[in-house]
């Protein structure tokens, strides 16, 4: 089971790297603009994806200028909103993305795009990085198990974070 999980996760990470490269780069540029300017990077995760908030603010390499988004925050066009949800049809994530867009803030979303679903977050966000996990990965006794949505979200987040580091390094030279 361990080898199967490792193989499946590696495949998911490779798919994110292969298909989301341009979205990651564009999203990193947008976030970098907030870092060199006056903007704030608001971070909001839903359900298990709330873990992005802890990582972005309290992890060993916190996101500069990051703040956890709360409903009372006033967003502006110089701000960025980083949203993490399990899927791109999450109602609260879609609502936040729409409100942020109306305020003029750029929206970066990390969520899985599902076939045969509306995926409204894809329409509302400026940049959506597809985390790819839409069902459990492993067969087990007539069912499937292992739904590592947080792991793929964190992979996408860290690739995004590293891309920001590269952009900021180039900017400072």
Beta strands, then each sheet from edge to edge (+ up, - down):
strand 1: 41-45
strand 2: 66-68
strand 3: 80-87
strand 4: 106-112
strand 5: 127-130
strand 6: 138-140
strand 7: 143-145
sheet 1: 2+ 1+ 3+ 4+ 5+
sheet 2: 6+ 7-
end
